[in-house]
Amino acid sequence: MSGPSTYVPKSGFARWMDSRLPLARFAHDTMLSFPTPRNLNIWYAFGAILTTMLLVQIVTGIVLAMHYVANADMAFDSVDRMMRDINYGWLIRFMHANGASFFFIAVYIHMFRGLYYGSYKAPREVLWILGVILYLLMVATAFFGYVLPWGQMSFWGATVITNFFSALDQVTPHWGSAIATWLWGGYAVGDPTLNRFFSLHYLLPFVIAGVVGLHIWALHVPGNNNPLGIEVQGPQDTVPFHPYYTVKDGFYVALFLLIYLGFVFYAPDFFGNPDNYTPANPVVTPPDIVPEWYLLPYYAMLRSVPQKLIGVLVMAGSLVTLAFIPWLDTSKVRSSRFRPMMKQFFWIFVLDCIVLGYCGAQSVDAVRFGVPLVWAARVGTLYYFGFFWVVMPLLGLIETPKPLPASISQPVLSPAE
């Protein structure tokens, strides 16, 4: 779809550079002249939004790292000092903390859009798998970052999550405990743990940036999917990426940043946990230990299973399942626009994820409308796995999709449509 390069050097220096390090040709072919389906909607702008948020997180994270002290006795005070004594430290910290939440808001919209329009189907399997790898790296990076303020929820969240590895003792004695001890750097969460998590939290964003490069590369080989889920038939179906989508994406990036900065300035603690404003205390356990909101569905799955090892396997399986989606969906039609049954199951799945997130945010013994939420979480967990492992394979065999248009330009340009 990308076709031959249309870059023409304009000067002798440009020709010299192009023959030795063709960066200008690469930028031109991937960001300016790249033929893009003409019918992409607002949901396709979240790739640019995610790239922008990654840049925001890296820049603010580097500045924060200049003032952070990765020591169990001084970490909490160093964060407090950033907020009070460093010029604009409060702004940088709130941008970084809220940026993580908005990063996940954008990535979840990006993932749901990919599911709805079938962007994981051939020939884009590698593109989807790289996206799953990026998501897992984001989850790990966010967890390590959540520990760094060294408040009560940070400390106890690290304790609970790393203790999950001890469940592996039920498979091989002492194996899981050995992994947990290795992660801690001792026999409990402490100073070595904080140092290791800080190092990994600083390193992983650059790994994410590298995988983003691979993700974009994998996108440019087959080209963009589109809301119709049909392949480009010719030049009439595409427009150059610039100026059409640079302007469009730029507008939505600016709008997203406006909402993001609204939270930074007017509700900076909206996504935070009040317990994290209390210094870590190993002898006082918070009433409810919960992760950040973007990990709550997985936490609900974990708690819905009474047996610890099986709960950990269920939580891990919910993440690993995402990598198999290109082969679980047996339908030959990509977009749910033309799959009436799939569309209904998809929106139930979105609701299911919201319900799981709500259950994960409540106490383990919470009851709503006379129903223990742990049972709601169990039903939600069953539907989560059922959607991928039962609904997707079966619908491709029994569903009758609507007729597909002959090309992208037909519904856009044809009077009949």
C-alpha positions as CSV (number, residue, x, y, z in Angstrom):
1,M,0.0,0.0,0.0
2,S,2.9,2.4,0.8
3,G,4.2,2.2,-2.8
4,P,7.5,3.6,-4.2
5,S,9.0,6.7,-2.6
6,T,8.0,10.0,-4.0
7,Y,10.6,12.0,-2.2
8,V,12.7,14.3,-4.5
9,P,15.7,16.1,-2.8
10,K,15.7,19.8,-3.5
11,S,19.4,20.7,-3.0
12,G,22.8,19.3,-3.4
13,F,23.1,18.8,0.4
14,A,19.7,17.0,0.5
15,R,20.9,14.7,-2.3
16,W,24.2,14.0,-0.5
17,M,22.3,13.2,2.8
18,D,19.7,11.1,1.0
19,S,22.4,8.9,-0.5
20,R,24.0,8.3,2.9
21,L,21.3,8.7,5.6
22,P,17.9,9.1,4.1
23,L,16.1,10.4,7.1
24,A,14.3,13.1,5.1
25,R,13.0,10.4,2.6
26,F,11.9,8.3,5.6
27,A,10.0,11.2,7.2
28,H,8.4,12.2,3.8
29,D,7.3,8.7,3.0
30,T,5.9,7.8,6.4
31,M,4.5,11.1,7.6
32,L,3.7,13.2,4.5
33,S,2.9,11.3,1.3
34,F,1.9,8.0,2.9
35,P,-1.4,7.0,1.2
36,T,-4.1,6.7,3.9
37,P,-7.7,5.5,3.6
38,R,-10.0,8.6,3.1
39,N,-12.7,7.4,5.5
40,L,-10.8,7.3,8.9
41,N,-12.9,8.8,11.7
42,I,-12.1,10.3,15.1
43,W,-11.2,7.0,16.7
44,Y,-8.2,6.7,14.4
45,A,-6.7,9.8,15.9
46,F,-5.7,8.1,19.1
47,G,-2.5,6.7,17.7
48,A,-1.2,10.3,17.4
49,I,-2.7,11.1,20.8
50,L,-0.8,8.1,22.3
51,T,2.5,9.2,20.7
52,T,2.0,12.7,22.2
53,M,1.2,11.4,25.6
54,L,4.3,9.1,25.5
55,L,6.4,12.2,24.8
56,V,4.8,14.1,27.7
57,Q,5.5,11.2,30.0
58,I,9.1,10.8,29.0
59,V,9.9,14.5,29.3
60,T,8.1,15.0,32.6
61,G,9.6,11.8,33.9
62,I,13.2,12.8,33.1
63,V,12.6,16.1,35.0
64,L,11.1,14.3,38.0
65,A,14.0,11.8,38.1
66,M,16.4,14.7,38.6
67,H,14.9,15.5,42.0
68,Y,13.6,12.1,43.1
69,V,15.6,10.1,45.8
70,A,15.2,6.4,45.4
71,N,15.6,5.6,49.1
72,A,13.0,4.2,51.4
73,D,13.7,6.8,54.1
74,M,13.7,9.8,51.7
75,A,11.5,9.0,48.7
76,F,8.2,10.3,50.2
77,D,9.9,13.5,51.4
78,S,11.6,14.0,48.0
79,V,8.2,13.9,46.2
80,D,6.9,16.4,48.8
81,R,9.9,18.6,48.2
82,M,9.2,18.5,44.4
83,M,5.7,19.8,45.0
84,R,6.7,22.6,47.4
85,D,10.2,23.7,46.8
86,I,11.1,23.1,43.1
87,N,10.0,25.7,40.6
88,Y,6.9,24.4,38.9
89,G,7.6,21.0,40.5
90,W,3.9,20.7,41.3
91,L,3.0,21.2,37.6
92,I,5.5,18.6,36.4
93,R,4.4,16.0,38.9
94,F,0.7,16.5,38.3
95,M,1.3,16.3,34.5
96,H,3.1,13.0,35.0
97,A,0.6,11.5,37.4
98,N,-2.4,12.5,35.4
99,G,-0.6,11.8,32.2
100,A,-0.5,8.1,33.1
101,S,-4.2,8.0,33.5
102,F,-4.9,9.8,30.2
103,F,-2.3,7.6,28.5
104,F,-4.4,4.5,29.6
105,I,-7.7,6.3,28.6
106,A,-6.2,6.7,25.1
107,V,-4.8,3.2,24.9
108,Y,-8.1,1.6,25.9
109,I,-10.0,3.6,23.3
110,H,-7.3,2.6,20.8
111,M,-7.7,-1.1,21.7
112,F,-11.5,-1.1,21.7
113,R,-11.4,0.7,18.3
114,G,-9.1,-2.1,17.0
115,L,-11.5,-4.7,18.3
116,Y,-14.6,-3.1,16.8
117,Y,-13.1,-2.5,13.4
118,G,-11.2,-5.8,13.2
119,S,-7.8,-4.2,12.9
120,Y,-6.1,-7.3,14.3
121,K,-7.1,-9.5,11.3
122,A,-4.7,-10.5,8.5
123,P,-2.4,-9.0,7.3
124,R,-2.1,-7.0,10.5
125,E,-1.5,-9.7,13.1
126,V,2.1,-8.5,13.9
127,L,0.8,-5.0,14.3
128,W,-1.8,-6.2,16.9
129,I,0.8,-8.3,18.7
130,L,3.2,-5.4,19.0
131,G,0.3,-3.4,20.3
132,V,-0.3,-6.0,23.0
133,I,3.4,-6.0,23.9
134,L,3.2,-2.2,24.2
135,Y,0.2,-2.5,26.5
136,L,2.0,-5.0,28.8
137,L,5.0,-2.7,28.9
138,M,2.7,0.1,29.9
139,V,1.1,-1.9,32.7
140,A,4.6,-2.8,34.0
141,T,5.8,0.8,33.8
142,A,2.7,2.1,35.5
143,F,3.0,-0.4,38.3
144,F,6.7,0.5,39.0
145,G,5.8,4.2,38.9
146,Y,2.9,3.7,41.3
147,V,5.4,2.4,43.9
148,L,7.8,5.4,43.7
149,P,5.9,8.0,45.8
150,W,6.3,5.5,48.7
151,G,3.0,6.3,50.3
152,Q,0.8,3.8,52.0
153,M,-0.9,2.6,48.9
154,S,2.4,2.5,47.0
155,F,4.1,0.3,49.6
156,W,1.2,-2.1,50.2
157,G,0.4,-2.3,46.5
158,A,3.9,-3.4,45.8
159,T,3.7,-5.9,48.6
160,V,0.4,-7.4,47.4
161,I,1.4,-7.6,43.7
162,T,4.9,-9.0,44.2
163,N,3.4,-11.6,46.7
164,F,1.5,-13.0,43.8
165,F,4.7,-14.8,42.7
166,S,4.6,-16.8,45.9
167,A,1.6,-18.6,44.5
168,L,4.0,-20.4,42.2
169,D,5.1,-22.4,45.3
170,Q,2.1,-24.5,44.7
171,V,3.6,-25.6,41.4
172,T,7.2,-26.0,42.4
173,P,8.0,-25.6,46.2
174,H,10.1,-22.4,47.0
175,W,10.2,-21.3,43.4
176,G,7.7,-18.5,43.7
177,S,9.1,-17.3,47.0
178,A,12.6,-17.2,45.4
179,I,11.3,-15.0,42.6
180,A,9.5,-12.7,45.1
181,T,12.7,-12.4,47.2
182,W,14.7,-11.7,44.1
183,L,12.3,-8.9,43.2
184,W,12.4,-7.4,46.7
185,G,16.2,-7.6,47.0
186,G,15.6,-9.0,50.5
187,Y,12.9,-10.6,52.5
188,A,10.3,-7.9,52.2
189,V,9.5,-4.8,50.2
190,G,12.1,-2.2,51.1
191,D,15.0,0.0,49.9
192,P,16.4,-2.4,47.3
193,T,12.9,-2.9,45.9
194,L,12.4,0.8,45.5
195,N,15.8,1.2,43.7
196,R,15.0,-1.6,41.3
197,F,11.5,-0.3,40.5
198,F,12.9,3.2,40.0
199,S,15.5,1.9,37.5
200,L,12.9,-0.1,35.6
201,H,10.4,2.7,35.6
202,Y,13.0,5.0,34.1
203,L,14.1,2.4,31.5
204,L,10.9,1.0,30.2
205,P,9.5,4.2,28.6
206,F,12.5,4.2,26.2
207,V,11.8,0.5,25.5
208,I,8.2,1.5,24.8
209,A,9.4,4.2,22.4
210,G,11.4,1.6,20.5
211,V,8.5,-0.8,20.3
212,V,6.3,2.1,19.1
213,G,8.7,2.5,16.2
214,L,8.2,-1.1,15.3
215,H,4.5,-0.7,15.7
216,I,4.5,2.2,13.2
217,W,6.7,0.2,10.9
218,A,4.3,-2.7,11.0
219,L,1.5,-0.4,10.3
220,H,3.1,1.0,7.2
221,V,3.7,-2.4,5.6
222,P,0.0,-3.3,5.0
223,G,-1.3,0.2,5.6
224,N,-4.1,1.4,7.8
225,N,-7.3,-0.5,8.4
226,N,-10.5,1.6,8.1
227,P,-14.0,1.7,9.6
228,L,-15.4,-0.4,6.7
229,G,-12.7,-3.0,7.2
230,I,-12.1,-3.4,3.5
231,E,-8.8,-3.1,1.7
232,V,-7.8,-0.1,-0.5
233,Q,-8.7,-0.8,-4.1
234,G,-6.8,2.1,-5.7
235,P,-5.7,5.8,-5.5
236,Q,-9.4,6.9,-5.4
237,D,-9.6,5.3,-1.9
238,T,-6.8,7.2,-0.3
239,V,-5.5,10.7,0.4
240,P,-1.9,11.7,1.5
241,F,-1.4,11.7,5.2
242,H,-0.3,15.3,5.0
243,P,-2.2,17.7,5.1
244,Y,-5.4,15.7,5.5
245,Y,-4.6,13.7,8.6
246,T,-1.9,15.8,10.1
247,V,-4.4,18.6,10.5
248,K,-7.2,16.3,11.6
249,D,-5.0,14.4,14.2
250,G,-3.5,17.7,15.3
251,F,-7.0,19.1,16.1
252,Y,-7.9,16.0,18.2
253,V,-4.5,15.9,19.9
254,A,-5.1,19.6,20.9
255,L,-8.6,18.8,22.2
256,F,-7.4,15.8,24.2
257,L,-4.5,17.9,25.7
258,L,-7.1,20.5,26.6
259,I,-9.1,18.0,28.6
260,Y,-6.0,16.5,30.1
261,L,-4.7,19.9,31.3
262,G,-8.1,20.7,32.7
263,F,-7.6,17.8,35.1
264,V,-4.0,18.8,35.8
265,F,-5.0,22.3,36.8
266,Y,-8.4,21.9,38.3
267,A,-8.7,18.3,39.5
268,P,-5.1,17.0,39.9
269,D,-6.0,14.4,42.5
270,F,-9.1,13.0,40.7
271,F,-7.4,9.8,39.8
272,G,-5.2,9.5,42.9
273,N,-5.7,7.6,46.1
274,P,-5.8,9.6,49.4
275,D,-3.8,6.9,51.2
276,N,-0.8,7.7,49.1
277,Y,-0.5,11.1,50.8
278,T,0.5,9.2,54.0
279,P,4.1,7.9,54.3
280,A,4.5,4.2,53.9
281,N,4.1,2.3,57.1
282,P,4.9,-1.4,57.1
283,V,3.0,-2.0,60.3
284,V,-0.3,-0.3,59.3
285,T,-2.3,-1.9,56.5
286,P,-4.8,0.3,54.6
287,P,-8.5,-0.9,54.9
288,D,-8.6,-1.6,51.1
289,I,-5.6,-2.1,48.9
290,V,-6.4,-1.3,45.3
291,P,-4.3,-0.6,42.2
292,E,-4.7,2.4,39.9
293,W,-8.1,2.5,38.1
294,Y,-6.7,1.3,34.8
295,L,-5.8,-2.1,36.4
296,L,-9.0,-2.6,38.4
297,P,-10.7,-5.1,35.9
298,Y,-7.7,-7.4,36.3
299,Y,-7.7,-7.0,40.0
300,A,-11.4,-7.9,40.1
301,M,-10.7,-11.1,38.1
302,L,-7.9,-12.0,40.6
303,R,-10.1,-11.5,43.6
304,S,-13.1,-13.3,42.0
305,V,-11.2,-16.6,42.4
306,P,-10.8,-17.9,46.0
307,Q,-7.7,-20.0,45.2
308,K,-4.6,-17.8,45.0
309,L,-2.7,-19.7,42.2
310,I,-5.8,-20.0,40.0
311,G,-6.6,-16.3,40.5
312,V,-3.1,-15.3,39.4
313,L,-3.4,-17.6,36.4
314,V,-6.7,-16.1,35.5
315,M,-5.4,-12.6,35.7
316,A,-2.3,-13.6,33.6
317,G,-4.5,-15.5,31.1
318,S,-6.7,-12.4,30.6
319,L,-3.6,-10.5,29.4
320,V,-2.1,-13.4,27.3
321,T,-5.5,-13.9,25.6
322,L,-5.2,-10.6,23.9
323,A,-2.2,-11.9,21.8
324,F,-4.4,-14.7,20.3
325,I,-7.3,-12.6,19.1
326,P,-6.2,-12.5,15.4
327,W,-6.7,-16.3,15.3
328,L,-9.7,-16.6,17.6
329,D,-11.9,-14.5,15.4
330,T,-12.9,-16.8,12.5
331,S,-15.1,-14.3,10.6
332,K,-13.9,-13.2,7.2
333,V,-15.5,-9.8,7.7
334,R,-13.4,-7.3,9.7
335,S,-15.6,-4.4,10.8
336,S,-18.4,-4.9,13.3
337,R,-20.4,-2.4,11.2
338,F,-21.3,-5.3,9.0
339,R,-21.6,-7.9,11.8
340,P,-24.9,-7.3,13.7
341,M,-24.4,-10.1,16.2
342,M,-20.7,-9.2,16.8
343,K,-21.7,-5.6,17.4
344,Q,-24.0,-6.6,20.2
345,F,-21.5,-8.9,21.9
346,F,-18.9,-6.2,21.6
347,W,-20.9,-3.5,23.5
348,I,-21.7,-6.1,26.1
349,F,-18.0,-6.7,26.4
350,V,-17.3,-3.0,26.9
351,L,-19.9,-2.9,29.6
352,D,-18.4,-6.0,31.1
353,C,-15.0,-4.3,31.4
354,I,-16.6,-1.3,33.1
355,V,-18.4,-3.6,35.6
356,L,-15.2,-5.5,36.3
357,G,-13.5,-2.2,37.0
358,Y,-16.2,-1.1,39.4
359,C,-16.0,-4.5,41.2
360,G,-12.2,-4.1,41.5
361,A,-12.6,-0.7,43.1
362,Q,-14.9,-2.0,45.9
363,S,-14.0,-4.0,49.0
364,V,-13.9,-7.7,48.6
365,D,-17.0,-8.3,50.7
366,A,-19.1,-5.4,49.1
367,V,-22.8,-6.0,48.4
368,R,-24.9,-4.1,45.9
369,F,-28.7,-4.6,45.5
370,G,-28.4,-7.7,47.7
371,V,-25.8,-9.3,45.4
372,P,-22.2,-9.8,46.5
373,L,-19.9,-8.0,44.0
374,V,-17.6,-11.0,44.1
375,W,-20.2,-12.9,42.1
376,A,-20.6,-10.0,39.7
377,A,-16.9,-10.2,39.2
378,R,-17.1,-13.9,38.6
379,V,-19.8,-13.5,35.9
380,G,-17.8,-10.7,34.4
381,T,-14.6,-12.8,34.3
382,L,-16.5,-15.7,32.6
383,Y,-17.9,-13.3,29.9
384,Y,-14.4,-11.8,29.4
385,F,-12.9,-15.2,28.5
386,G,-16.1,-16.3,26.8
387,F,-16.1,-13.4,24.5
388,F,-12.7,-14.2,23.1
389,W,-12.6,-18.0,23.4
390,V,-16.3,-18.9,22.6
391,V,-18.1,-15.9,21.0
392,M,-15.4,-14.9,18.5
393,P,-14.8,-18.4,17.1
394,L,-18.5,-19.4,16.9
395,L,-19.8,-16.1,15.5
396,G,-17.6,-16.5,12.4
397,L,-19.3,-19.7,11.7
398,I,-23.0,-18.8,12.3
399,E,-23.3,-15.1,11.7
400,T,-24.6,-13.7,8.5
401,P,-22.8,-10.4,7.9
402,K,-24.3,-7.5,5.9
403,P,-23.1,-6.9,2.3
404,L,-19.8,-5.1,2.1
405,P,-19.3,-2.1,-0.2
406,A,-17.1,-2.7,-3.3
407,S,-14.6,0.0,-2.2
408,I,-14.0,2.7,0.3
409,S,-14.9,5.4,-2.3
410,Q,-18.2,3.8,-3.1
411,P,-20.1,4.8,0.1
412,V,-18.1,8.1,0.1
413,L,-18.6,9.2,-3.5
414,S,-21.4,7.1,-5.0
415,P,-24.9,8.7,-5.0
416,A,-26.5,5.3,-4.5
417,E,-24.9,5.2,-1.0
